[in-house]
Amino acid sequence: MKRIHMIVTGRVQGVGFRFSAQQKAQEYNVVGWVKNKSDGTVEIDAQGENDRVQSYTEAIKHGPSPYAKVSDVTIEELETTNEFQTFEIR
């Protein structure tokens, strides 16, 4: 099990990024949340099996929505938790 915290920068707000990030999370069976931040970035907290989280991270780096343009992703590994049951947009 692996849990990561990501800050995604680029053209990631107003382009369906959060919805696409949620769809990808469901596709890879990853739980957690995604939200817009006031500085124009998107924050993601994602948890799942190691290989699924890795695949999810790669999908985020490539921009899960066709209109998004990801310029950078900062990733930090966190302690796993049992608080997530689904992947939600906050």
Backbone as CSV, one residue per row, in Angstrom:
resi,resn,N_x,N_y,N_z,CA_x,CA_y,CA_z,C_x,C_y,C_z
1,MET,0.844,-1.181,0.000,0.000,0.000,0.000,0.885,1.238,0.000
2,LYS,0.461,2.244,-0.742,1.240,3.473,-0.871,0.290,4.663,-0.854
3,ARG,0.723,5.758,-0.243,-0.042,7.008,-0.218,0.880,8.144,-0.611
4,ILE,0.383,8.987,-1.525,1.177,10.132,-1.956,0.362,11.415,-1.915
5,HIS,1.078,12.504,-1.764,0.496,13.848,-1.800,1.157,14.546,-2.980
6,MET,0.325,15.109,-3.877,0.855,15.771,-5.072,0.363,17.206,-5.152
7,ILE,1.224,18.083,-5.628,0.854,19.440,-6.028,1.150,19.520,-7.524
8,VAL,0.106,19.786,-8.299,0.223,19.803,-9.756,0.130,21.247,-10.233
9,THR,1.119,21.681,-11.002,1.128,23.040,-11.536,1.008,23.002,-13.058
10,GLY,0.580,24.125,-13.606,0.386,24.261,-15.043,-1.020,24.777,-15.314
11,ARG,-1.548,24.454,-16.499,-2.943,24.812,-16.803,-3.800,23.658,-16.300
12,VAL,-4.168,23.747,-15.017,-4.848,22.629,-14.354,-6.166,23.029,-13.686
13,GLN,-6.547,24.280,-13.799,-7.837,24.706,-13.261,-8.697,25.219,-14.409
14,GLY,-9.993,24.892,-14.355,-10.916,25.334,-15.388,-10.837,24.516,-16.666
15,VAL,-10.216,23.331,-16.589,-10.047,22.491,-17.780,-10.521,21.049,-17.541
16,GLY,-11.307,20.835,-16.487,-11.816,19.500,-16.183,-10.797,18.587,-15.526
17,PHE,-9.751,19.185,-14.973,-8.666,18.390,-14.391,-9.141,17.548,-13.213
18,ARG,-9.876,18.144,-12.278,-10.293,17.398,-11.084,-11.198,16.222,-11.447
19,PHE,-12.147,16.458,-12.344,-13.050,15.389,-12.765,-12.264,14.265,-13.440
20,SER,-11.338,14.630,-14.316,-10.513,13.627,-14.995,-9.605,12.891,-14.011
21,ALA,-9.077,13.613,-13.026,-8.235,12.987,-12.001,-9.055,11.976,-11.198
22,GLN,-10.316,12.309,-10.927,-11.202,11.398,-10.208,-11.491,10.156,-11.065
23,GLN,-11.749,10.349,-12.350,-12.013,9.217,-13.242,-10.805,8.280,-13.326
24,LYS,-9.609,8.857,-13.431,-8.390,8.051,-13.477,-8.203,7.285,-12.172
25,ALA,-8.511,7.924,-11.051,-8.390,7.258,-9.753,-9.317,6.041,-9.702
26,GLN,-10.522,6.198,-10.202,-11.463,5.079,-10.225,-10.962,3.982,-11.162
27,GLU,-10.398,4.384,-12.296,-9.852,3.426,-13.261,-8.725,2.596,-12.643
28,TYR,-7.869,3.245,-11.848,-6.728,2.562,-11.233,-7.017,2.048,-9.822
29,ASN,-8.269,2.187,-9.376,-8.667,1.725,-8.041,-7.844,2.398,-6.935
30,VAL,-7.753,3.726,-7.048,-7.035,4.553,-6.079,-8.066,5.372,-5.317
31,VAL,-7.866,5.546,-4.006,-8.774,6.343,-3.185,-8.076,7.604,-2.704
32,GLY,-8.870,8.599,-2.261,-8.304,9.855,-1.765,-9.145,11.030,-2.194
33,TRP,-8.487,12.135,-2.572,-9.206,13.342,-2.964,-8.360,14.233,-3.856
34,VAL,-9.056,15.168,-4.524,-8.409,16.178,-5.361,-9.111,17.501,-5.114
35,LYS,-8.365,18.602,-5.101,-8.989,19.920,-4.935,-8.144,21.004,-5.578
36,ASN,-8.826,22.075,-5.985,-8.144,23.268,-6.475,-7.608,24.049,-5.294
37,LYS,-6.453,24.666,-5.480,-5.895,25.561,-4.462,-5.984,26.990,-4.977
38,SER,-5.974,27.928,-4.063,-6.146,29.340,-4.425,-4.988,29.885,-5.259
39,ASP,-3.842,29.216,-5.252,-2.691,29.691,-6.027,-2.690,29.179,-7.475
40,GLY,-3.772,28.490,-7.878,-3.884,28.009,-9.253,-3.377,26.589,-9.469
41,THR,-2.883,25.957,-8.411,-2.430,24.568,-8.511,-3.566,23.630,-8.109
42,VAL,-3.332,22.342,-8.290,-4.267,21.310,-7.853,-3.534,20.421,-6.864
43,GLU,-4.217,20.079,-5.777,-3.654,19.226,-4.729,-4.352,17.876,-4.770
44,ILE,-3.570,16.806,-4.671,-4.109,15.444,-4.703,-3.506,14.638,-3.567
45,ASP,-4.358,13.881,-2.883,-3.935,12.911,-1.875,-4.477,11.576,-2.369
46,ALA,-3.594,10.643,-2.727,-4.023,9.389,-3.341,-3.377,8.191,-2.662
47,GLN,-4.156,7.122,-2.521,-3.665,5.915,-1.861,-4.185,4.678,-2.564
48,GLY,-3.341,3.660,-2.623,-3.726,2.385,-3.220,-2.537,1.453,-3.273
49,GLU,-2.703,0.368,-4.025,-1.584,-0.570,-4.220,-0.449,0.162,-4.942
50,ASN,0.786,-0.190,-4.620,1.964,0.517,-5.143,1.933,0.722,-6.652
51,ASP,1.693,-0.354,-7.412,1.717,-0.244,-8.870,0.576,0.609,-9.397
52,ARG,-0.571,0.570,-8.728,-1.718,1.374,-9.152,-1.481,2.864,-8.884
53,VAL,-0.872,3.170,-7.747,-0.547,4.563,-7.432,0.505,5.078,-8.407
54,GLN,1.460,4.242,-8.755,2.491,4.635,-9.728,1.864,4.929,-11.088
55,SER,0.960,4.068,-11.533,0.274,4.281,-12.817,-0.579,5.543,-12.768
56,TYR,-1.250,5.767,-11.644,-2.073,6.960,-11.470,-1.208,8.220,-11.545
57,THR,-0.062,8.184,-10.871,0.866,9.320,-10.890,1.308,9.637,-12.316
58,GLU,1.618,8.617,-13.088,2.028,8.828,-14.480,0.900,9.462,-15.291
59,ALA,-0.327,9.016,-15.053,-1.481,9.598,-15.760,-1.642,11.070,-15.404
60,ILE,-1.432,11.415,-14.149,-1.537,12.814,-13.710,-0.437,13.651,-14.360
61,LYS,0.775,13.132,-14.407,1.902,13.860,-15.013,1.647,14.179,-16.485
62,HIS,0.923,13.320,-17.173,0.623,13.531,-18.588,-0.638,14.362,-18.799
63,GLY,-1.311,14.757,-17.710,-2.526,15.558,-17.824,-3.718,14.683,-18.146
64,PRO,-4.524,14.354,-17.137,-5.634,13.436,-17.355,-6.752,14.005,-18.225
65,SER,-6.810,15.317,-18.353,-7.846,15.951,-19.176,-7.197,16.473,-20.454
66,PRO,-7.900,16.408,-21.586,-7.291,16.823,-22.851,-6.902,18.302,-22.901
67,TYR,-7.509,19.143,-22.072,-7.217,20.580,-22.098,-6.173,20.993,-21.061
68,ALA,-5.811,20.077,-20.177,-4.817,20.379,-19.143,-3.419,20.357,-19.744
69,LYS,-2.550,21.172,-19.149,-1.134,21.152,-19.514,-0.338,21.190,-18.217
70,VAL,0.139,20.033,-17.803,0.884,19.910,-16.550,2.328,20.329,-16.793
71,SER,2.801,21.287,-15.990,4.195,21.713,-16.116,5.085,21.103,-15.033
72,ASP,4.501,20.755,-13.873,5.300,20.169,-12.790,4.388,19.435,-11.820
73,VAL,4.919,18.373,-11.224,4.215,17.634,-10.179,5.194,17.411,-9.042
74,THR,4.867,17.933,-7.873,5.665,17.696,-6.673,5.012,16.552,-5.916
75,ILE,5.794,15.526,-5.586,5.248,14.328,-4.946,5.948,14.080,-3.622
76,GLU,5.142,13.807,-2.616,5.650,13.469,-1.285,4.942,12.197,-0.839
77,GLU,5.694,11.235,-0.328,5.086,10.008,0.166,4.652,10.217,1.615
78,LEU,3.448,9.720,1.941,2.872,9.868,3.277,2.595,8.498,3.886
79,GLU,2.315,8.490,5.183,1.874,7.274,5.869,0.519,6.872,5.321
80,THR,0.319,5.590,5.088,-0.992,5.134,4.634,-2.000,5.270,5.774
81,THR,-3.272,5.367,5.398,-4.339,5.568,6.367,-5.571,4.787,5.935
82,ASN,-6.515,4.631,6.822,-7.765,3.967,6.487,-8.908,4.956,6.331
83,GLU,-8.611,6.251,6.208,-9.657,7.259,6.184,-10.390,7.372,4.841
84,PHE,-9.805,6.831,3.765,-10.413,6.987,2.441,-11.159,5.729,2.023
85,GLN,-12.361,5.903,1.501,-13.142,4.793,0.961,-13.350,4.965,-0.551
86,THR,-13.333,6.220,-1.011,-13.551,6.549,-2.408,-12.542,7.629,-2.803
87,PHE,-12.655,8.122,-4.024,-11.848,9.257,-4.455,-12.810,10.401,-4.732
88,GLU,-12.680,11.493,-3.977,-13.642,12.580,-4.092,-13.019,13.881,-4.553
89,ILE,-13.864,14.715,-5.144,-13.477,16.068,-5.512,-13.869,16.961,-4.348
90,ARG,-12.942,17.726,-3.842,-13.230,18.625,-2.716,-13.271,20.054,-3.184
